[in-house]
Amino acid sequence: MIRFSLDHYLRDHGLTAYRLVKETEGKVARGSIFAMARGDSVKRIDLENLNHVVAALSALTGEKVSVADLFTGEPEPVSLRTTGAGVPYTDDEETNAVLDDHPDILDRLKRRRERQGAP
């Protein structure tokens, strides 16, 4: 799971949410900074606010800060649903229906091509 971790970044760099509020004053609402700094409470991030936060953190630390520095975790793996033929569904319902109704169709097509001498 991906998590916005401004709280970790601030702690790791000896900064406080209050100091970030002062640095972004007039650009990002005080409440937004404190909400972001609480960690788990962040569900959506305004890109303009994120840009101001990254710029302010760069100024405060004297280091180039990237958006990626404010996130932790990995995306959860996604398993694609597969047709009866064992391949992922396509955007074409007719193709999906054939692949579901004839699970061996891909093997049959492969054998036919081999008989015809196709690669």
N, CA and C of each residue as an Amber inpcrd file, in Angstrom:
protein
   357
   0.8480000  -1.1830000   0.0000000   0.0000000   0.0000000   0.0000000
   0.8890000   1.2400000   0.0000000   0.5290000   2.2060000  -0.8020000
   1.2750000   3.4560000  -0.8670000   0.7200000   4.4050000   0.1890000
   1.6180000   5.0950000   0.8790000   1.2200000   5.9970000   1.9630000
   1.9680000   7.3090000   1.8230000   1.2550000   8.4290000   1.9840000
   1.8810000   9.7420000   2.0140000   2.5470000   9.8680000   3.3740000
   3.8570000  10.1170000   3.3900000   4.5940000  10.0640000   4.6560000
   5.3580000  11.3480000   4.9560000   4.6720000  12.4740000   4.8450000
   5.2850000  13.7520000   5.1990000   5.7360000  13.7290000   6.6570000
   4.9700000  13.0720000   7.5080000   5.3340000  12.9930000   8.9230000
   6.7090000  12.3560000   9.1070000   6.9890000  11.2790000   8.3750000
   8.3010000  10.6290000   8.4680000   9.4000000  11.5370000   7.9340000
   9.1140000  12.2010000   6.8250000  10.1210000  13.0790000   6.2190000
  10.4870000  14.2060000   7.1920000   9.4770000  14.8210000   7.7910000
   9.7360000  15.9090000   8.7430000  10.5710000  15.4060000   9.9180000
  10.1680000  14.2830000  10.4780000  10.8780000  13.7180000  11.6350000
  12.3290000  13.3700000  11.2650000  12.5150000  12.7290000  10.1160000
  13.8570000  12.3250000   9.6910000  14.7840000  13.5020000   9.4250000
  14.2090000  14.6660000   9.1460000  15.0220000  15.8470000   8.8310000
  14.9760000  16.9060000   9.9370000  14.4510000  16.5300000  11.0870000
  14.4330000  17.4400000  12.2300000  13.5690000  18.6690000  12.0220000
  12.5020000  18.5150000  11.2550000  11.5970000  19.6330000  10.9910000
  10.2630000  19.4080000  11.6780000   9.4930000  20.4730000  11.8130000
   8.1580000  20.3660000  12.3860000   7.1350000  20.8390000  11.3690000
   5.9010000  20.4160000  11.5860000   4.8130000  20.8750000  10.7290000
   4.6730000  22.3870000  10.8480000   4.8750000  22.9150000  12.0580000
   4.7730000  24.3680000  12.2680000   5.8040000  25.1120000  11.4110000
   7.0180000  24.5910000  11.3400000   8.0640000  25.2420000  10.5270000
   7.6810000  25.2090000   9.0460000   7.0760000  24.1110000   8.6070000
   6.6150000  23.9900000   7.2250000   5.4540000  24.9550000   6.9580000
   4.5760000  25.1110000   7.9460000   3.4730000  26.0810000   7.8240000
   4.0440000  27.4770000   7.5910000   5.0360000  27.8480000   8.3680000
   5.6500000  29.1770000   8.2300000   6.3010000  29.3430000   6.8510000
   6.9370000  28.2910000   6.3590000   7.6260000  28.3640000   5.0710000
   6.6420000  28.4460000   3.8990000   5.4580000  27.8660000   4.0510000
   4.4660000  27.8590000   2.9720000   3.3650000  28.8850000   3.1810000
   3.5280000  29.7500000   4.1590000   2.5110000  30.7440000   4.4990000
   2.0770000  31.5330000   3.2590000   0.7620000  31.6170000   3.0750000
   0.2110000  32.3270000   1.9350000   0.0690000  31.4520000   0.6970000
   0.6190000  30.2510000   0.7440000   0.5460000  29.3540000  -0.4130000
  -0.2780000  28.1090000  -0.1210000  -0.1250000  27.5830000   1.0960000
  -0.8570000  26.3830000   1.5030000  -1.5200000  26.6780000   2.8390000
  -2.7750000  26.3070000   2.9470000  -3.5130000  26.5470000   4.1940000
  -2.8590000  25.8130000   5.3590000  -2.8170000  26.4830000   6.4860000
  -2.2290000  25.9280000   7.7130000  -2.8200000  24.5520000   8.0430000
  -4.1510000  24.4510000   7.9520000  -4.8330000  23.1920000   8.2530000
  -4.4280000  22.0730000   7.3080000  -4.1660000  22.4240000   6.0570000
  -3.7420000  21.4140000   5.0870000  -2.3850000  20.8420000   5.4490000
  -1.4630000  21.7120000   5.8660000  -0.1230000  21.2450000   6.2560000
  -0.2250000  20.3300000   7.4700000  -0.9800000  20.7490000   8.4800000
  -1.1000000  19.9200000   9.6810000  -1.7850000  18.5940000   9.3640000
  -2.7780000  18.6130000   8.4640000  -3.4470000  17.3610000   8.0690000
  -2.4610000  16.4490000   7.3540000  -1.6560000  17.0050000   6.4500000
  -0.6620000  16.1940000   5.7350000   0.3700000  15.6260000   6.7000000
   0.7350000  16.3940000   7.6970000   1.7640000  15.9690000   8.6440000
   1.2580000  14.9000000   9.6160000  -0.0690000  14.7500000   9.7280000
  -0.6130000  13.7100000  10.6090000  -0.4260000  12.3210000  10.0180000
  -0.1630000  12.2350000   8.7410000   0.1420000  10.9360000   8.1420000
  -1.0390000  10.1920000   7.6020000  -1.5820000   9.2670000   8.3750000
  -2.6270000   8.3590000   7.8880000  -3.9090000   9.0550000   7.4650000
  -4.0920000  10.3030000   7.8600000  -5.3430000  10.9880000   7.5460000
  -5.4250000  11.4540000   6.0950000  -4.3410000  11.3700000   5.3330000
  -4.3210000  11.8800000   3.9610000  -4.9290000  10.8460000   3.0060000
  -5.9970000  11.2510000   2.3270000  -6.6540000  10.4010000   1.3350000
  -6.4520000  10.9600000  -0.0700000  -6.3930000  12.2830000  -0.1980000
  -6.1830000  12.9500000  -1.4750000  -5.2000000  14.0870000  -1.2730000
  -4.4160000  14.3490000  -2.3230000  -3.4240000  15.4170000  -2.2300000
  -3.6170000  16.3710000  -3.3980000  -3.7440000  17.6470000  -3.0830000
  -3.8360000  18.6800000  -4.1010000  -2.4390000  18.8770000  -4.6960000
  -2.3250000  18.7700000  -6.0140000  -1.0060000  18.8400000  -6.6540000
  -0.3390000  20.2010000  -6.4680000  -1.1180000  21.2580000  -6.4580000
  -0.5360000  22.5840000  -6.2340000   0.0480000  22.6740000  -4.8220000
  -0.6870000  22.1800000  -3.8440000  -0.1730000  22.1670000  -2.4680000
   1.0730000  21.2970000  -2.3600000   1.0540000  20.1430000  -3.0220000
   2.2030000  19.2520000  -2.9920000   3.4330000  19.9440000  -3.5800000
   3.2390000  20.6680000  -4.6610000   4.3380000  21.4010000  -5.2790000
   4.9260000  22.4190000  -4.2980000   4.0710000  23.1530000  -3.5930000
   4.5460000  24.1370000  -2.6040000   5.2650000  23.4610000  -1.4390000
   4.7520000  22.3270000  -1.0050000   5.3800000  21.5920000   0.1030000
   6.7690000  21.1160000  -0.3010000   6.8900000  20.5390000  -1.4960000
   8.1830000  20.0490000  -1.9660000   9.1750000  21.2070000  -2.0840000
   8.7270000  22.3380000  -2.6350000   9.6050000  23.5070000  -2.7700000
  10.0440000  24.0150000  -1.3990000   9.1150000  24.0580000  -0.4470000
   9.4410000  24.5300000   0.9030000  10.4190000  23.5870000   1.5920000
  10.2080000  22.2820000   1.4360000  11.1160000  21.3120000   2.0520000
  12.5170000  21.4200000   1.4430000  12.5790000  21.6670000   0.1580000
  13.8860000  21.8590000  -0.4900000  14.5890000  23.0740000   0.0990000
  13.8510000  24.1470000   0.3080000  14.4300000  25.3630000   0.8820000
  14.8750000  25.1270000   2.3290000  14.0570000  24.4080000   3.0850000
  14.3730000  24.1750000   4.5000000  15.5540000  23.2280000   4.6990000
  15.6800000  22.2330000   3.8350000  16.7500000  21.2420000   4.0100000
  18.0060000  21.5860000   3.2140000  17.8470000  22.4550000   2.2210000
  18.9870000  22.7720000   1.3610000  19.2990000  21.6310000   0.4010000
  18.3910000  20.6700000   0.2960000  18.5490000  19.5200000  -0.5890000
  17.4210000  19.5230000  -1.6140000  17.6710000  18.9060000  -2.7330000
  16.6090000  18.7500000  -3.7220000  15.6580000  17.6720000  -3.2170000
  14.4180000  18.0410000  -3.0240000  13.4050000  17.1100000  -2.5330000
  12.5160000  16.7160000  -3.7000000  12.2550000  15.4390000  -3.8100000
  11.3950000  14.9120000  -4.8700000  10.0650000  14.4940000  -4.2530000
   9.0330000  14.4870000  -5.0670000   7.7180000  14.0260000  -4.6080000
   7.8310000  12.6070000  -4.0570000   8.6530000  11.7830000  -4.6880000
   8.8220000  10.3880000  -4.2590000   9.3620000  10.2980000  -2.8390000
  10.0760000  11.3290000  -2.3730000  10.6100000  11.3290000  -1.0110000
   9.5060000  11.3780000   0.0390000   8.3070000  11.7580000  -0.3790000
   7.1990000  11.9280000   0.5670000   6.2230000  10.7550000   0.5760000
   6.6020000   9.6860000  -0.1130000   5.7380000   8.5030000  -0.1590000
   6.5230000   7.2730000   0.2590000   5.8260000   6.3510000   0.9100000
   6.4290000   5.0730000   1.2740000   5.4970000   3.9610000   0.8060000
   6.0440000   2.7610000   0.7270000   5.2400000   1.6010000   0.3810000
   5.3420000   1.2460000  -1.0770000   4.6250000   0.2200000  -1.4320000
   4.5870000  -0.3090000  -2.7850000   3.1310000  -0.4720000  -3.1870000
   2.8460000  -0.3100000  -4.4800000   1.4680000  -0.5800000  -4.9190000
   1.1280000  -2.0460000  -4.6750000  -0.1160000  -2.2920000  -4.3550000
  -0.5510000  -3.6670000  -4.1580000  -0.6160000  -4.3630000  -5.5130000
  -0.1530000  -5.6080000  -5.5900000  -0.1960000  -6.3080000  -6.8770000
  -1.6340000  -6.5090000  -7.3450000  -1.7960000  -6.4230000  -8.6270000
  -3.1160000  -6.5860000  -9.2260000  -3.1090000  -7.8600000 -10.0600000
  -4.1090000  -8.6530000  -9.8720000  -4.2610000  -9.8560000 -10.6910000
  -5.3450000  -9.5860000 -11.7200000  -4.9710000  -9.7330000 -12.9810000
  -5.9550000  -9.5360000 -14.0320000  -6.8600000 -10.7520000 -14.1030000
  -8.1200000 -10.5050000 -14.2980000  -9.0470000 -11.6120000 -14.5130000
  -8.7170000 -12.2430000 -15.8450000  -8.7940000 -13.5370000 -15.8990000
  -8.4790000 -14.2220000 -17.1440000  -9.6950000 -14.9420000 -17.7100000
  -9.6650000 -15.1050000 -19.0090000 -10.7380000 -15.8060000 -19.7170000
 -10.5830000 -17.3080000 -19.5070000 -11.5320000 -18.0550000 -20.0320000
 -11.4530000 -19.5090000 -19.9570000 -10.2160000 -20.0480000 -20.6580000
  -9.6890000 -19.2750000 -21.6180000  -8.4870000 -19.6990000 -22.3470000
  -7.2110000 -19.3510000 -21.5820000  -7.3570000 -18.7100000 -20.4230000
  -6.2030000 -18.4180000 -19.5870000  -5.4670000 -17.1340000 -19.9210000
  -6.0490000 -16.2890000 -20.7490000  -5.4270000 -15.0000000 -21.0750000
  -6.3040000 -13.8800000 -20.5210000  -5.7220000 -12.6960000 -20.2560000
  -6.5350000 -11.5930000 -19.7170000  -7.6560000 -11.1820000 -20.6690000
  -8.7310000 -10.6970000 -20.0780000  -9.8450000 -10.1930000 -20.8800000
  -9.3730000  -9.0180000 -21.7330000 -10.0040000  -8.8790000 -22.9080000
  -9.6870000  -7.7860000 -23.8230000 -10.7660000  -6.7260000 -23.7110000
 -10.6730000  -5.6850000 -24.5310000 -11.7220000  -4.6550000 -24.5600000
 -12.8540000  -5.0360000 -25.5130000 -12.7430000  -6.1950000 -26.1470000
 -13.7370000  -6.6400000 -27.1150000 -14.5720000  -7.7690000 -26.5070000
 -15.8560000  -7.5030000 -26.3050000 -16.7270000  -8.4900000 -25.6590000
 -16.8800000  -9.7640000 -26.4870000 -16.8870000  -9.6240000 -27.8070000
 -17.0300000 -10.8130000 -28.6640000 -15.8030000 -11.7170000 -28.5200000
 -14.6180000 -11.1230000 -28.5080000 -13.3930000 -11.9070000 -28.3130000
 -13.4100000 -12.5860000 -26.9500000 -13.8130000 -11.8470000 -25.9290000
 -13.8810000 -12.4200000 -24.5820000 -14.8320000 -13.6090000 -24.5400000
 -15.9650000 -13.4800000 -25.2170000 -16.9510000 -14.5620000 -25.2310000
 -16.3700000 -15.8090000 -25.8960000 -15.6740000 -15.6290000 -27.0180000
 -15.0680000 -16.7740000 -27.7060000 -14.0120000 -17.4270000 -26.8190000
 -13.1660000 -16.5960000 -26.1770000 -12.1150000 -17.1320000 -25.3100000
 -12.6970000 -17.8620000 -24.1000000 -13.8420000 -17.3970000 -23.6110000
 -14.4960000 -18.0700000 -22.4810000 -15.1900000 -19.3560000 -22.9290000
 -15.8560000 -19.2920000 -24.0760000 -16.6340000 -20.4390000 -24.5480000
 -15.7640000 -21.5640000 -25.1040000 -14.5680000 -21.2330000 -25.5670000
 -13.6770000 -22.2250000 -26.1830000 -12.2920000 -22.1200000 -25.5460000
 -12.1310000 -22.6320000 -24.3270000 -10.8700000 -22.4670000 -23.6120000
  -9.6540000 -23.0330000 -24.3270000  -9.8760000 -23.9660000 -25.2730000
  -8.7410000 -24.5550000 -25.9790000  -8.4560000 -23.8760000 -27.3200000
  -9.1250000 -22.7690000 -27.6010000  -9.0230000 -22.1490000 -28.9220000
  -7.6060000 -21.7030000 -29.2710000  -6.8680000 -21.2040000 -28.3150000
  -5.5070000 -20.7450000 -28.6080000  -4.5990000 -21.9200000 -28.9670000
  -4.7780000 -23.0330000 -28.2760000  -4.0000000 -24.2370000 -28.6130000
  -4.3760000 -24.7410000 -30.0160000  -5.6650000 -24.7010000 -30.3210000
  -6.1110000 -25.1380000 -31.6420000  -5.5350000 -24.2450000 -32.7370000
  -5.5220000 -22.9470000 -32.5070000  -4.9560000 -22.0160000 -33.4950000
  -3.4590000 -22.2490000 -33.6710000  -2.7710000 -22.5070000 -32.5900000
  -1.3280000 -22.7600000 -32.6560000  -1.0540000 -24.0280000 -33.4760000
  -1.8060000 -25.0840000 -33.2160000  -1.6190000 -26.3330000 -33.9630000
  -1.9080000 -26.1330000 -35.4470000  -2.9340000 -25.3490000 -35.7400000
  -3.2880000 -25.0820000 -37.1470000  -2.1500000 -24.3360000 -37.8500000
  -1.6040000 -23.3300000 -37.1930000  -0.4910000 -22.5830000 -37.7740000
   0.7210000 -23.4950000 -38.0110000   0.9860000 -24.3560000 -37.0550000
   2.1190000 -25.2840000 -37.2020000   1.9270000 -26.2160000 -38.3960000
   0.6780000 -26.6820000 -38.5960000   0.3810000 -27.5520000 -39.7420000
   0.5700000 -26.8060000 -41.0660000   0.2720000 -25.4940000 -41.0390000
   0.3960000 -24.6820000 -42.2560000   1.8240000 -24.1780000 -42.4550000
   2.7210000 -24.4510000 -41.4920000   4.0950000 -24.0420000 -41.6160000
   4.3600000 -22.6050000 -41.1950000   3.4070000 -21.9620000 -40.5370000
   3.6010000 -20.5780000 -40.0690000   4.3900000 -20.6030000 -38.7580000
   5.1590000 -19.5500000 -38.4720000   5.9420000 -19.5200000 -37.2150000
   5.0890000 -19.4130000 -35.9750000
